[in-house]
Every structure is written in C-alpha cells, then in structure tokens.
Amino acid sequence: MNPNSDAQKQQLFFSPCQNIKTHEDMPHEREFEAENTEGYIEPGKKVPKKKRSFVITGFGLTFDETTPAGWPSVGGHILKKLAGNPPDFYGDAKDQFDERGMDGAEVG
C-alpha cells in the first residue's frame, strides 16, 4: 500500500461508502497497482511484470469530513483523530471497531 495515496487510504478506512455529492459508491474491495520493486514473478511466468496488483478491503469506518469532491477526507488531522494517541488514549477507529465487535481490534 502507498501511504501517500489518498485513494488507497480512503479505500482502507472508509469503504464501502458513498460520495456525498455524486452518490457514487466506493466498493468494499478495490484493486490497485504498484511498482513490482520486489521482482515478484507470477506462478507460471518466467519474468517479473513491471507492476503488481493488490486488493484493499475497507474497514467501513464512518466519516464526518469530506474532500471538496465529496469523498471521505484522509488528511493528517483525520488520521490523528482515527488513531488517537496510544497508549494514552485511542481514537475513533478503535471505538468503531469495538462497537462492531471486529476481531483484531483488541488493544494491549
């Protein structure tokens, strides 16, 4: 995953969701491409491809701020709000995981 990609962060944290302006749906899973820096060779192939595909499945967290285009905002202040300041306090993401009984969200 590219941590500098807003589209990938939106997909990870907030999908599935809907654009508040266009009502376009962001699917629960989406395929992205990245440079194949590891030189991974797909089974049955002899040479590595330049790009490699990967899928991001979203957590479906709720959001209250959007970009001017209508998608969930993933600016630094939003990510800090989601994360909190562990271990002193945990942010909105942990609260939402706990509310949904999502496995893997246990702390400590």
MODELLER restraints for C-alpha pairs under 7 A, 6 or more apart:
rsr = mdl.restraints
at = mdl.atoms
rsr.add(forms.Gaussian(group=physical.xy_distance, feature=features.Distance(at['CA:3:A'], at['CA:9:A']), mean=6.99, stdev=0.5))
rsr.add(forms.Gaussian(group=physical.xy_distance, feature=features.Distance(at['CA:6:A'], at['CA:74:A']), mean=6.41, stdev=0.5))
rsr.add(forms.Gaussian(group=physical.xy_distance, feature=features.Distance(at['CA:9:A'], at['CA:74:A']), mean=6.70, stdev=0.5))
rsr.add(forms.Gaussian(group=physical.xy_distance, feature=features.Distance(at['CA:10:A'], at['CA:72:A']), mean=6.37, stdev=0.5))
rsr.add(forms.Gaussian(group=physical.xy_distance, feature=features.Distance(at['CA:10:A'], at['CA:74:A']), mean=6.48, stdev=0.5))
rsr.add(forms.Gaussian(group=physical.xy_distance, feature=features.Distance(at['CA:11:A'], at['CA:56:A']), mean=6.67, stdev=0.5))
rsr.add(forms.Gaussian(group=physical.xy_distance, feature=features.Distance(at['CA:11:A'], at['CA:58:A']), mean=5.42, stdev=0.5))
rsr.add(forms.Gaussian(group=physical.xy_distance, feature=features.Distance(at['CA:12:A'], at['CA:56:A']), mean=6.10, stdev=0.5))
rsr.add(forms.Gaussian(group=physical.xy_distance, feature=features.Distance(at['CA:12:A'], at['CA:57:A']), mean=6.10, stdev=0.5))
rsr.add(forms.Gaussian(group=physical.xy_distance, feature=features.Distance(at['CA:12:A'], at['CA:58:A']), mean=4.26, stdev=0.5))
rsr.add(forms.Gaussian(group=physical.xy_distance, feature=features.Distance(at['CA:12:A'], at['CA:59:A']), mean=6.05, stdev=0.5))
rsr.add(forms.Gaussian(group=physical.xy_distance, feature=features.Distance(at['CA:13:A'], at['CA:58:A']), mean=5.63, stdev=0.5))
rsr.add(forms.Gaussian(group=physical.xy_distance, feature=features.Distance(at['CA:13:A'], at['CA:59:A']), mean=5.19, stdev=0.5))
rsr.add(forms.Gaussian(group=physical.xy_distance, feature=features.Distance(at['CA:13:A'], at['CA:60:A']), mean=6.11, stdev=0.5))
rsr.add(forms.Gaussian(group=physical.xy_distance, feature=features.Distance(at['CA:13:A'], at['CA:61:A']), mean=5.79, stdev=0.5))
rsr.add(forms.Gaussian(group=physical.xy_distance, feature=features.Distance(at['CA:14:A'], at['CA:58:A']), mean=6.05, stdev=0.5))
rsr.add(forms.Gaussian(group=physical.xy_distance, feature=features.Distance(at['CA:14:A'], at['CA:59:A']), mean=6.04, stdev=0.5))
rsr.add(forms.Gaussian(group=physical.xy_distance, feature=features.Distance(at['CA:14:A'], at['CA:60:A']), mean=4.43, stdev=0.5))
rsr.add(forms.Gaussian(group=physical.xy_distance, feature=features.Distance(at['CA:14:A'], at['CA:61:A']), mean=4.78, stdev=0.5))
rsr.add(forms.Gaussian(group=physical.xy_distance, feature=features.Distance(at['CA:14:A'], at['CA:62:A']), mean=6.40, stdev=0.5))
rsr.add(forms.Gaussian(group=physical.xy_distance, feature=features.Distance(at['CA:15:A'], at['CA:26:A']), mean=5.87, stdev=0.5))
rsr.add(forms.Gaussian(group=physical.xy_distance, feature=features.Distance(at['CA:15:A'], at['CA:27:A']), mean=6.17, stdev=0.5))
rsr.add(forms.Gaussian(group=physical.xy_distance, feature=features.Distance(at['CA:15:A'], at['CA:28:A']), mean=5.17, stdev=0.5))
rsr.add(forms.Gaussian(group=physical.xy_distance, feature=features.Distance(at['CA:15:A'], at['CA:58:A']), mean=4.59, stdev=0.5))
rsr.add(forms.Gaussian(group=physical.xy_distance, feature=features.Distance(at['CA:15:A'], at['CA:59:A']), mean=6.34, stdev=0.5))
rsr.add(forms.Gaussian(group=physical.xy_distance, feature=features.Distance(at['CA:15:A'], at['CA:60:A']), mean=4.71, stdev=0.5))
rsr.add(forms.Gaussian(group=physical.xy_distance, feature=features.Distance(at['CA:16:A'], at['CA:26:A']), mean=5.34, stdev=0.5))
rsr.add(forms.Gaussian(group=physical.xy_distance, feature=features.Distance(at['CA:16:A'], at['CA:27:A']), mean=4.96, stdev=0.5))
rsr.add(forms.Gaussian(group=physical.xy_distance, feature=features.Distance(at['CA:16:A'], at['CA:28:A']), mean=4.31, stdev=0.5))
rsr.add(forms.Gaussian(group=physical.xy_distance, feature=features.Distance(at['CA:16:A'], at['CA:58:A']), mean=6.35, stdev=0.5))
rsr.add(forms.Gaussian(group=physical.xy_distance, feature=features.Distance(at['CA:16:A'], at['CA:60:A']), mean=5.41, stdev=0.5))
rsr.add(forms.Gaussian(group=physical.xy_distance, feature=features.Distance(at['CA:17:A'], at['CA:25:A']), mean=5.97, stdev=0.5))
rsr.add(forms.Gaussian(group=physical.xy_distance, feature=features.Distance(at['CA:17:A'], at['CA:26:A']), mean=5.28, stdev=0.5))
rsr.add(forms.Gaussian(group=physical.xy_distance, feature=features.Distance(at['CA:17:A'], at['CA:60:A']), mean=6.98, stdev=0.5))
rsr.add(forms.Gaussian(group=physical.xy_distance, feature=features.Distance(at['CA:18:A'], at['CA:24:A']), mean=5.59, stdev=0.5))
rsr.add(forms.Gaussian(group=physical.xy_distance, feature=features.Distance(at['CA:18:A'], at['CA:25:A']), mean=4.49, stdev=0.5))
rsr.add(forms.Gaussian(group=physical.xy_distance, feature=features.Distance(at['CA:18:A'], at['CA:26:A']), mean=5.85, stdev=0.5))
rsr.add(forms.Gaussian(group=physical.xy_distance, feature=features.Distance(at['CA:19:A'], at['CA:25:A']), mean=6.41, stdev=0.5))
rsr.add(forms.Gaussian(group=physical.xy_distance, feature=features.Distance(at['CA:19:A'], at['CA:70:A']), mean=5.12, stdev=0.5))
rsr.add(forms.Gaussian(group=physical.xy_distance, feature=features.Distance(at['CA:19:A'], at['CA:71:A']), mean=5.06, stdev=0.5))
rsr.add(forms.Gaussian(group=physical.xy_distance, feature=features.Distance(at['CA:20:A'], at['CA:70:A']), mean=5.06, stdev=0.5))
rsr.add(forms.Gaussian(group=physical.xy_distance, feature=features.Distance(at['CA:20:A'], at['CA:71:A']), mean=6.83, stdev=0.5))
rsr.add(forms.Gaussian(group=physical.xy_distance, feature=features.Distance(at['CA:21:A'], at['CA:70:A']), mean=5.11, stdev=0.5))
rsr.add(forms.Gaussian(group=physical.xy_distance, feature=features.Distance(at['CA:28:A'], at['CA:57:A']), mean=5.74, stdev=0.5))
rsr.add(forms.Gaussian(group=physical.xy_distance, feature=features.Distance(at['CA:28:A'], at['CA:58:A']), mean=5.45, stdev=0.5))
rsr.add(forms.Gaussian(group=physical.xy_distance, feature=features.Distance(at['CA:29:A'], at['CA:55:A']), mean=6.54, stdev=0.5))
rsr.add(forms.Gaussian(group=physical.xy_distance, feature=features.Distance(at['CA:29:A'], at['CA:56:A']), mean=5.64, stdev=0.5))
rsr.add(forms.Gaussian(group=physical.xy_distance, feature=features.Distance(at['CA:29:A'], at['CA:57:A']), mean=4.35, stdev=0.5))
rsr.add(forms.Gaussian(group=physical.xy_distance, feature=features.Distance(at['CA:29:A'], at['CA:58:A']), mean=6.34, stdev=0.5))
rsr.add(forms.Gaussian(group=physical.xy_distance, feature=features.Distance(at['CA:30:A'], at['CA:55:A']), mean=5.49, stdev=0.5))
rsr.add(forms.Gaussian(group=physical.xy_distance, feature=features.Distance(at['CA:30:A'], at['CA:56:A']), mean=5.59, stdev=0.5))
rsr.add(forms.Gaussian(group=physical.xy_distance, feature=features.Distance(at['CA:30:A'], at['CA:57:A']), mean=6.71, stdev=0.5))
rsr.add(forms.Gaussian(group=physical.xy_distance, feature=features.Distance(at['CA:31:A'], at['CA:53:A']), mean=6.56, stdev=0.5))
rsr.add(forms.Gaussian(group=physical.xy_distance, feature=features.Distance(at['CA:31:A'], at['CA:54:A']), mean=5.58, stdev=0.5))
rsr.add(forms.Gaussian(group=physical.xy_distance, feature=features.Distance(at['CA:31:A'], at['CA:55:A']), mean=4.31, stdev=0.5))
rsr.add(forms.Gaussian(group=physical.xy_distance, feature=features.Distance(at['CA:31:A'], at['CA:56:A']), mean=6.46, stdev=0.5))
rsr.add(forms.Gaussian(group=physical.xy_distance, feature=features.Distance(at['CA:32:A'], at['CA:53:A']), mean=5.64, stdev=0.5))
rsr.add(forms.Gaussian(group=physical.xy_distance, feature=features.Distance(at['CA:32:A'], at['CA:54:A']), mean=5.47, stdev=0.5))
rsr.add(forms.Gaussian(group=physical.xy_distance, feature=features.Distance(at['CA:32:A'], at['CA:55:A']), mean=6.12, stdev=0.5))
rsr.add(forms.Gaussian(group=physical.xy_distance, feature=features.Distance(at['CA:33:A'], at['CA:51:A']), mean=6.20, stdev=0.5))
rsr.add(forms.Gaussian(group=physical.xy_distance, feature=features.Distance(at['CA:33:A'], at['CA:52:A']), mean=5.46, stdev=0.5))
rsr.add(forms.Gaussian(group=physical.xy_distance, feature=features.Distance(at['CA:33:A'], at['CA:53:A']), mean=4.40, stdev=0.5))
rsr.add(forms.Gaussian(group=physical.xy_distance, feature=features.Distance(at['CA:33:A'], at['CA:54:A']), mean=6.22, stdev=0.5))
rsr.add(forms.Gaussian(group=physical.xy_distance, feature=features.Distance(at['CA:34:A'], at['CA:51:A']), mean=5.42, stdev=0.5))
rsr.add(forms.Gaussian(group=physical.xy_distance, feature=features.Distance(at['CA:34:A'], at['CA:52:A']), mean=5.40, stdev=0.5))
rsr.add(forms.Gaussian(group=physical.xy_distance, feature=features.Distance(at['CA:34:A'], at['CA:53:A']), mean=6.48, stdev=0.5))
rsr.add(forms.Gaussian(group=physical.xy_distance, feature=features.Distance(at['CA:35:A'], at['CA:50:A']), mean=6.04, stdev=0.5))
rsr.add(forms.Gaussian(group=physical.xy_distance, feature=features.Distance(at['CA:35:A'], at['CA:51:A']), mean=4.46, stdev=0.5))
rsr.add(forms.Gaussian(group=physical.xy_distance, feature=features.Distance(at['CA:35:A'], at['CA:52:A']), mean=6.14, stdev=0.5))
rsr.add(forms.Gaussian(group=physical.xy_distance, feature=features.Distance(at['CA:36:A'], at['CA:49:A']), mean=6.82, stdev=0.5))
rsr.add(forms.Gaussian(group=physical.xy_distance, feature=features.Distance(at['CA:36:A'], at['CA:50:A']), mean=5.42, stdev=0.5))
rsr.add(forms.Gaussian(group=physical.xy_distance, feature=features.Distance(at['CA:36:A'], at['CA:51:A']), mean=4.81, stdev=0.5))
rsr.add(forms.Gaussian(group=physical.xy_distance, feature=features.Distance(at['CA:36:A'], at['CA:52:A']), mean=5.29, stdev=0.5))
rsr.add(forms.Gaussian(group=physical.xy_distance, feature=features.Distance(at['CA:39:A'], at['CA:48:A']), mean=5.51, stdev=0.5))
rsr.add(forms.Gaussian(group=physical.xy_distance, feature=features.Distance(at['CA:40:A'], at['CA:48:A']), mean=5.61, stdev=0.5))
rsr.add(forms.Gaussian(group=physical.xy_distance, feature=features.Distance(at['CA:41:A'], at['CA:47:A']), mean=5.89, stdev=0.5))
rsr.add(forms.Gaussian(group=physical.xy_distance, feature=features.Distance(at['CA:41:A'], at['CA:48:A']), mean=4.39, stdev=0.5))
rsr.add(forms.Gaussian(group=physical.xy_distance, feature=features.Distance(at['CA:61:A'], at['CA:96:A']), mean=6.78, stdev=0.5))
rsr.add(forms.Gaussian(group=physical.xy_distance, feature=features.Distance(at['CA:63:A'], at['CA:72:A']), mean=6.26, stdev=0.5))
rsr.add(forms.Gaussian(group=physical.xy_distance, feature=features.Distance(at['CA:65:A'], at['CA:72:A']), mean=6.06, stdev=0.5))
rsr.add(forms.Gaussian(group=physical.xy_distance, feature=features.Distance(at['CA:65:A'], at['CA:73:A']), mean=5.55, stdev=0.5))
rsr.add(forms.Gaussian(group=physical.xy_distance, feature=features.Distance(at['CA:66:A'], at['CA:72:A']), mean=4.31, stdev=0.5))
rsr.add(forms.Gaussian(group=physical.xy_distance, feature=features.Distance(at['CA:66:A'], at['CA:73:A']), mean=4.49, stdev=0.5))
rsr.add(forms.Gaussian(group=physical.xy_distance, feature=features.Distance(at['CA:67:A'], at['CA:73:A']), mean=5.13, stdev=0.5))
rsr.add(forms.Gaussian(group=physical.xy_distance, feature=features.Distance(at['CA:81:A'], at['CA:91:A']), mean=5.58, stdev=0.5))
rsr.add(forms.Gaussian(group=physical.xy_distance, feature=features.Distance(at['CA:81:A'], at['CA:92:A']), mean=6.28, stdev=0.5))
rsr.add(forms.Gaussian(group=physical.xy_distance, feature=features.Distance(at['CA:82:A'], at['CA:91:A']), mean=4.71, stdev=0.5))
rsr.add(forms.Gaussian(group=physical.xy_distance, feature=features.Distance(at['CA:82:A'], at['CA:92:A']), mean=4.59, stdev=0.5))
rsr.add(forms.Gaussian(group=physical.xy_distance, feature=features.Distance(at['CA:82:A'], at['CA:93:A']), mean=4.78, stdev=0.5))
rsr.add(forms.Gaussian(group=physical.xy_distance, feature=features.Distance(at['CA:83:A'], at['CA:90:A']), mean=6.10, stdev=0.5))
rsr.add(forms.Gaussian(group=physical.xy_distance, feature=features.Distance(at['CA:83:A'], at['CA:91:A']), mean=4.58, stdev=0.5))
rsr.add(forms.Gaussian(group=physical.xy_distance, feature=features.Distance(at['CA:83:A'], at['CA:92:A']), mean=6.80, stdev=0.5))
rsr.add(forms.Gaussian(group=physical.xy_distance, feature=features.Distance(at['CA:83:A'], at['CA:93:A']), mean=6.35, stdev=0.5))
rsr.add(forms.Gaussian(group=physical.xy_distance, feature=features.Distance(at['CA:84:A'], at['CA:90:A']), mean=4.44, stdev=0.5))
rsr.add(forms.Gaussian(group=physical.xy_distance, feature=features.Distance(at['CA:84:A'], at['CA:91:A']), mean=3.72, stdev=0.5))
rsr.add(forms.Gaussian(group=physical.xy_distance, feature=features.Distance(at['CA:94:A'], at['CA:105:A']), mean=6.50, stdev=0.5))
rsr.add(forms.Gaussian(group=physical.xy_distance, feature=features.Distance(at['CA:97:A'], at['CA:105:A']), mean=5.95, stdev=0.5))
rsr.add(forms.Gaussian(group=physical.xy_distance, feature=features.Distance(at['CA:98:A'], at['CA:105:A']), mean=6.84, stdev=0.5))
